[in-house]
Amino acid sequence: MPILQVKLSAPSSSTLSQQVAAALGELTARVLGKQPDVTVVTVDYVDPAHWLVGGRSLAGHGLTSFFLDIKVTEGTNTKDEKAAYQRQVFARLSELLGPLHPVSYVLVHDVRAEAWGYEGLTQEFRYVQRQLPAVAVDR
């Protein structure tokens, strides 16, 4: 049940939002093994003149950038999966946004299972609930 919040240094566009959400959803499912039906993507836009790297605006650099903040349940992905995800996100967003500034970030938060959830249930509760049928069979 990941939550993805992405900021793009581009003019606001519903078409681009759809493309970015689709690309991130596909990568999140394929690389991190997350369920698409509970994956949330929000897209915010920042004017390149107001996105500064090293004190200089992206407009001045003539490049675009992004910042992806994704939250996943702690312990559900390996370091290798997260590294592959970061590489593939950078590559895919460069296809959609054009030349990217190298200082474009992907931040993967590993959130404890008891600290978050949806529909009023924590991820820890959902995990335990999925284990109950197997425990009943073993007895």
C-alpha positions as a Markdown table, in Angstrom:
| # | Residue | x | y | z |
|---|---|---|---|---|
| 1 | Met | 0.0 | 0.0 | 0.0 |
| 2 | Pro | 2.5 | 2.5 | -0.9 |
| 3 | Ile | 1.9 | 6.2 | -1.0 |
| 4 | Leu | 3.9 | 8.1 | -3.6 |
| 5 | Gln | 4.2 | 11.9 | -3.6 |
| 6 | Val | 6.1 | 13.3 | -6.5 |
| 7 | Lys | 7.0 | 16.9 | -7.3 |
| 8 | Leu | 7.9 | 17.8 | -10.9 |
| 9 | Ser | 9.6 | 20.9 | -12.2 |
| 10 | Ala | 7.3 | 21.3 | -15.1 |
| 11 | Pro | 4.1 | 23.2 | -16.0 |
| 12 | Ser | 1.0 | 21.6 | -14.5 |
| 13 | Ser | -0.5 | 19.1 | -16.9 |
| 14 | Ser | -3.2 | 16.5 | -16.3 |
| 15 | Thr | -1.8 | 14.4 | -19.2 |
| 16 | Leu | 1.7 | 14.4 | -17.6 |
| 17 | Ser | 0.2 | 13.6 | -14.2 |
| 18 | Gln | -1.5 | 10.6 | -15.7 |
| 19 | Gln | 1.7 | 9.5 | -17.5 |
| 20 | Val | 3.8 | 9.9 | -14.4 |
| 21 | Ala | 1.3 | 8.1 | -12.1 |
| 22 | Ala | 1.0 | 5.2 | -14.6 |
| 23 | Ala | 4.8 | 4.9 | -14.9 |
| 24 | Leu | 5.4 | 5.0 | -11.1 |
| 25 | Gly | 2.5 | 2.6 | -10.5 |
| 26 | Glu | 3.9 | 0.1 | -13.0 |
| 27 | Leu | 7.4 | 0.4 | -11.6 |
| 28 | Thr | 6.2 | 0.2 | -8.0 |
| 29 | Ala | 4.3 | -3.0 | -8.8 |
| 30 | Arg | 6.9 | -4.7 | -10.9 |
| 31 | Val | 10.1 | -3.7 | -9.0 |
| 32 | Leu | 8.9 | -3.4 | -5.4 |
| 33 | Gly | 6.0 | -6.0 | -5.7 |
| 34 | Lys | 3.3 | -3.6 | -4.4 |
| 35 | Gln | -0.4 | -4.0 | -5.1 |
| 36 | Pro | -1.6 | -1.5 | -7.7 |
| 37 | Asp | -5.1 | -1.4 | -6.3 |
| 38 | Val | -3.9 | 0.2 | -3.1 |
| 39 | Thr | -1.1 | 2.4 | -4.5 |
| 40 | Val | -1.7 | 6.1 | -4.3 |
| 41 | Val | 0.2 | 8.7 | -6.4 |
| 42 | Thr | -0.1 | 12.4 | -5.9 |
| 43 | Val | 1.6 | 14.9 | -8.3 |
| 44 | Asp | 2.6 | 18.4 | -7.5 |
| 45 | Tyr | 4.2 | 20.9 | -9.9 |
| 46 | Val | 6.9 | 23.5 | -9.1 |
| 47 | Asp | 7.8 | 26.2 | -11.6 |
| 48 | Pro | 11.5 | 25.5 | -12.7 |
| 49 | Ala | 12.3 | 29.1 | -11.8 |
| 50 | His | 11.4 | 28.3 | -8.1 |
| 51 | Trp | 13.3 | 25.0 | -8.0 |
| 52 | Leu | 16.9 | 25.7 | -7.1 |
| 53 | Val | 19.9 | 23.4 | -7.1 |
| 54 | Gly | 23.1 | 24.7 | -5.7 |
| 55 | Gly | 21.6 | 28.2 | -5.6 |
| 56 | Arg | 20.7 | 28.2 | -9.3 |
| 57 | Ser | 17.2 | 27.6 | -10.7 |
| 58 | Leu | 16.4 | 24.7 | -13.0 |
| 59 | Ala | 15.3 | 27.2 | -15.5 |
| 60 | Gly | 18.9 | 28.6 | -15.4 |
| 61 | His | 20.3 | 25.0 | -15.7 |
| 62 | Gly | 18.0 | 24.3 | -18.7 |
| 63 | Leu | 17.0 | 21.0 | -17.0 |
| 64 | Thr | 14.0 | 19.4 | -15.3 |
| 65 | Ser | 13.9 | 17.6 | -12.0 |
| 66 | Phe | 11.7 | 15.5 | -9.7 |
| 67 | Phe | 11.5 | 14.5 | -6.1 |
| 68 | Leu | 9.7 | 11.2 | -5.3 |
| 69 | Asp | 8.8 | 10.4 | -1.7 |
| 70 | Ile | 7.5 | 6.9 | -1.4 |
| 71 | Lys | 6.4 | 5.1 | 1.8 |
| 72 | Val | 6.4 | 1.3 | 2.0 |
| 73 | Thr | 6.1 | -1.1 | 4.9 |
| 74 | Glu | 9.4 | -1.7 | 6.6 |
| 75 | Gly | 11.0 | -5.0 | 5.8 |
| 76 | Thr | 9.0 | -5.7 | 2.6 |
| 77 | Asn | 11.8 | -4.7 | 0.2 |
| 78 | Thr | 15.5 | -5.4 | 0.0 |
| 79 | Lys | 18.3 | -3.0 | -0.6 |
| 80 | Asp | 18.7 | -4.4 | -4.1 |
| 81 | Glu | 15.0 | -3.9 | -4.9 |
| 82 | Lys | 15.1 | -0.3 | -3.7 |
| 83 | Ala | 18.3 | 0.4 | -5.7 |
| 84 | Ala | 16.8 | -1.0 | -8.9 |
| 85 | Tyr | 13.7 | 1.0 | -8.2 |
| 86 | Gln | 15.6 | 4.2 | -7.9 |
| 87 | Arg | 17.5 | 3.6 | -11.2 |
| 88 | Gln | 14.4 | 2.7 | -13.1 |
| 89 | Val | 12.4 | 5.7 | -11.7 |
| 90 | Phe | 15.2 | 8.0 | -12.8 |
| 91 | Ala | 15.3 | 6.5 | -16.3 |
| 92 | Arg | 11.6 | 6.5 | -16.8 |
| 93 | Leu | 11.0 | 10.0 | -15.5 |
| 94 | Ser | 13.8 | 11.3 | -17.8 |
| 95 | Glu | 11.9 | 9.8 | -20.7 |
| 96 | Leu | 8.7 | 11.7 | -19.6 |
| 97 | Leu | 10.3 | 15.0 | -18.4 |
| 98 | Gly | 13.3 | 15.3 | -20.7 |
| 99 | Pro | 16.9 | 15.9 | -19.6 |
| 100 | Leu | 17.0 | 15.7 | -15.8 |
| 101 | His | 19.3 | 17.4 | -13.4 |
| 102 | Pro | 21.4 | 14.7 | -11.7 |
| 103 | Val | 20.1 | 16.1 | -8.3 |
| 104 | Ser | 16.7 | 14.4 | -8.7 |
| 105 | Tyr | 15.7 | 12.4 | -5.7 |
| 106 | Val | 13.9 | 9.2 | -4.8 |
| 107 | Leu | 13.3 | 8.8 | -1.1 |
| 108 | Val | 12.0 | 5.4 | 0.1 |
| 109 | His | 10.7 | 5.5 | 3.6 |
| 110 | Asp | 10.4 | 2.2 | 5.4 |
| 111 | Val | 7.5 | 2.7 | 7.7 |
| 112 | Arg | 6.9 | 0.3 | 10.6 |
| 113 | Ala | 3.8 | -1.9 | 10.0 |
| 114 | Glu | 2.1 | -0.8 | 13.2 |
| 115 | Ala | 2.6 | 2.9 | 12.3 |
| 116 | Trp | 0.4 | 3.1 | 9.3 |
| 117 | Gly | -2.5 | 1.6 | 7.4 |
| 118 | Tyr | -5.7 | 2.3 | 5.6 |
| 119 | Glu | -9.5 | 1.8 | 6.1 |
| 120 | Gly | -8.8 | 2.1 | 9.9 |
| 121 | Leu | -6.5 | -1.0 | 10.0 |
| 122 | Thr | -2.7 | -1.1 | 10.4 |
| 123 | Gln | -0.5 | -3.0 | 8.1 |
| 124 | Glu | 0.6 | -5.1 | 11.1 |
| 125 | Phe | -3.1 | -6.1 | 11.7 |
| 126 | Arg | -3.5 | -7.0 | 8.0 |
| 127 | Tyr | -0.3 | -9.1 | 8.2 |
| 128 | Val | -1.5 | -11.0 | 11.2 |
| 129 | Gln | -5.0 | -11.4 | 9.7 |
| 130 | Arg | -3.4 | -13.1 | 6.6 |
| 131 | Gln | -1.5 | -15.5 | 8.8 |
| 132 | Leu | -4.6 | -16.8 | 10.7 |
| 133 | Pro | -5.8 | -19.3 | 8.0 |
| 134 | Ala | -2.3 | -20.9 | 7.9 |
| 135 | Val | -2.2 | -21.2 | 11.7 |
| 136 | Ala | -5.6 | -22.8 | 11.7 |
| 137 | Val | -4.5 | -25.4 | 9.1 |
| 138 | Asp | -1.3 | -26.2 | 11.1 |
| 139 | Arg | -3.3 | -27.1 | 14.2 |
